[in-house]
Amino acid sequence: MYDVALLIERQLNELDADQIIALHEGLDDTVRYHLLLPVESSTAILSSSMSALGTGQIVPISEPDTLEDVQDEIVKAGQSELDASAALIRARKQDVSAKLTEQDPIEALVALVKESGSNEVIILTEPHVVREFLHLDWTSRARRVLDVPSVHLLEHVPFDAQR
C-alpha cells in the first residue's frame, strides 16, 4: 500500500482529482489517499472579522444565536466540501479517507502522516505569493517538519499552468 496524505485548502474539483490520480499512475502498489481539510474556529473568524472592520473586510455569517452555532455552520460547510472532495477521488476508483480538523493545518498534517504511515504529502492551495516568498506557506512549513516528499499544487490550475 502506498499512502498519500493530501492537505487541501478548499473543495477539490474534477481537474484537481484527475491531476492527483495522474501523479500515481503506474505505481505497482495500491494507492490510498488521506484527505485533510482544516476549518477555522468560530472565535478565530470572529476575531479576524473584528480586526478587519477598519479595512471593510467582513466575513459574512448568517444570523446565528451563539458562537457554537457559528462553529456548527463552519464545520457543516467544511464537512460538505470534504465529502464532495472524497467522492471525486472515490469516483476514480481510489481508496480514500477524509478528516476535518480545527487544529493548526501543519500539526494536523504531521499527525496524519504518522498515523497513516504516508509515503508522500500533497498540499493543494490557492497561490499565496507573500506567504510563499517568506516561506510561511503550508508547503514550506510542512517540508521543515516532515521526512517524506512534499509536493505543492495550485488548486483548480492545470499542471501546465503551474510552471
C-alpha positions as CSV (number, residue, x, y, z in Angstrom):
1,M,0.0,0.0,0.0
2,Y,1.3,3.5,-1.0
3,D,-0.3,6.1,1.3
4,V,-0.6,9.8,0.3
5,A,-1.6,12.5,2.8
6,L,-3.4,15.3,1.0
7,L,-3.8,18.7,2.7
8,I,-6.5,20.7,0.9
9,E,-7.5,24.3,1.4
10,R,-10.9,24.0,-0.1
11,Q,-13.1,21.6,-2.0
12,L,-11.4,19.7,-4.9
13,N,-12.8,19.9,-8.4
14,E,-12.6,17.4,-11.3
15,L,-9.3,18.8,-12.5
16,D,-7.7,18.5,-9.1
17,A,-8.8,14.9,-8.7
18,D,-7.6,13.9,-12.2
19,Q,-4.2,15.5,-11.6
20,I,-3.8,14.0,-8.1
21,I,-4.6,10.5,-9.5
22,A,-2.3,11.1,-12.6
23,L,0.7,11.6,-10.2
24,H,0.5,8.0,-9.1
25,E,-0.4,6.2,-12.4
26,G,1.9,3.3,-13.0
27,L,2.7,2.6,-9.4
28,D,2.7,-1.1,-8.6
29,D,1.2,-0.6,-5.2
30,T,-2.4,0.3,-4.4
31,V,-2.7,4.0,-3.5
32,R,-4.7,5.2,-0.6
33,Y,-5.4,8.9,-0.2
34,H,-5.9,10.6,3.1
35,L,-7.7,13.9,2.7
36,L,-7.3,16.6,5.4
37,L,-9.3,19.8,5.3
38,P,-8.7,22.4,8.1
39,V,-11.6,24.6,9.2
40,E,-11.3,27.8,11.2
41,S,-12.7,28.1,14.7
42,S,-15.6,30.5,15.1
43,T,-13.6,32.6,17.5
44,A,-10.7,33.0,15.1
45,I,-13.1,34.0,12.3
46,L,-14.9,36.5,14.6
47,S,-11.6,37.9,15.8
48,S,-10.2,38.3,12.2
49,S,-13.5,39.9,11.1
50,M,-13.4,42.4,14.0
51,S,-9.8,43.3,13.3
52,A,-10.7,43.8,9.6
53,L,-13.6,46.2,10.3
54,G,-11.4,49.2,9.6
55,T,-10.4,47.8,6.2
56,G,-14.0,47.0,5.2
57,Q,-13.3,43.2,5.1
58,I,-16.0,41.3,7.0
59,V,-16.6,37.6,6.9
60,P,-20.3,37.1,6.2
61,I,-22.1,34.9,8.7
62,S,-25.8,34.1,8.8
63,E,-27.7,35.2,11.9
64,P,-26.5,32.6,14.5
65,D,-27.6,32.8,18.1
66,T,-24.2,31.8,19.6
67,L,-20.6,31.2,18.7
68,E,-21.4,27.5,18.9
69,D,-24.0,28.0,16.1
70,V,-21.3,29.7,14.0
71,Q,-18.9,26.8,14.7
72,D,-21.6,24.3,13.7
73,E,-22.1,26.2,10.4
74,I,-18.4,26.2,9.7
75,V,-18.0,22.5,10.5
76,K,-21.0,21.6,8.4
77,A,-19.8,23.6,5.4
78,G,-16.3,22.1,5.8
79,Q,-17.7,18.6,6.1
80,S,-19.7,19.1,2.9
81,E,-16.6,20.2,1.0
82,L,-14.6,17.3,2.4
83,D,-17.3,14.8,1.5
84,A,-17.5,16.2,-2.1
85,S,-13.7,16.0,-2.4
86,A,-13.6,12.4,-1.2
87,A,-16.4,11.5,-3.6
88,L,-14.3,12.8,-6.5
89,I,-11.4,10.5,-5.5
90,R,-13.7,7.5,-5.0
91,A,-15.3,8.1,-8.4
92,R,-11.9,7.5,-9.8
93,K,-11.9,4.1,-8.1
94,Q,-9.4,5.1,-5.5
95,D,-9.3,4.3,-1.8
96,V,-9.7,7.5,0.3
97,S,-10.2,8.5,3.9
98,A,-11.2,12.0,4.9
99,K,-10.8,14.1,8.0
100,L,-11.8,17.6,9.1
101,T,-9.6,19.4,11.6
102,E,-9.8,22.6,13.6
103,Q,-6.1,22.1,14.6
104,D,-3.2,24.0,13.0
105,P,-3.1,22.6,9.5
106,I,0.6,21.5,9.7
107,E,0.3,20.0,13.1
108,A,-2.8,18.0,11.9
109,L,-0.8,17.0,8.7
110,V,2.1,15.8,10.7
111,A,-0.2,13.7,12.9
112,L,-2.0,12.3,9.8
113,V,1.3,11.3,8.2
114,K,2.4,9.5,11.3
115,E,-1.0,7.9,11.8
116,S,-1.4,6.7,8.2
117,G,2.3,6.0,7.5
118,S,2.1,8.2,4.5
119,N,4.8,7.9,1.9
120,E,4.2,11.3,0.4
121,V,2.4,14.6,1.0
122,I,0.5,16.7,-1.5
123,I,-0.6,20.2,-0.5
124,L,-3.2,21.9,-2.6
125,T,-3.7,25.6,-2.0
126,E,-4.6,28.8,-3.8
127,P,-1.5,30.9,-4.6
128,H,-0.2,32.8,-1.6
129,V,2.6,34.8,-3.0
130,V,3.7,36.7,0.1
131,R,3.5,33.7,2.4
132,E,5.4,31.6,-0.2
133,F,8.1,34.3,-0.6
134,L,8.6,34.4,3.2
135,H,8.4,30.6,3.4
136,L,5.4,30.8,5.8
137,D,3.0,28.9,3.5
138,W,1.8,25.4,4.3
139,T,4.2,23.6,2.0
140,S,7.3,25.4,3.4
141,R,6.2,24.7,6.9
142,A,5.4,21.1,6.2
143,R,8.8,20.5,4.5
144,R,10.6,21.7,7.6
145,V,9.0,19.1,9.8
146,L,8.2,16.1,7.6
147,D,10.6,13.4,6.4
148,V,8.5,12.5,3.3
149,P,8.4,14.0,-0.1
150,S,6.1,17.0,-0.3
151,V,4.5,18.4,-3.4
152,H,2.7,21.8,-3.7
153,L,0.0,22.1,-6.3
154,L,-2.3,25.0,-7.0
155,E,-6.0,24.3,-6.7
156,H,-8.0,24.3,-9.9
157,V,-5.0,25.0,-12.1
158,P,-3.7,22.6,-14.8
159,F,-0.2,21.3,-14.4
160,D,1.0,23.2,-17.5
161,A,-0.1,26.5,-16.0
162,Q,1.7,25.8,-12.7
163,R,5.2,26.0,-14.1
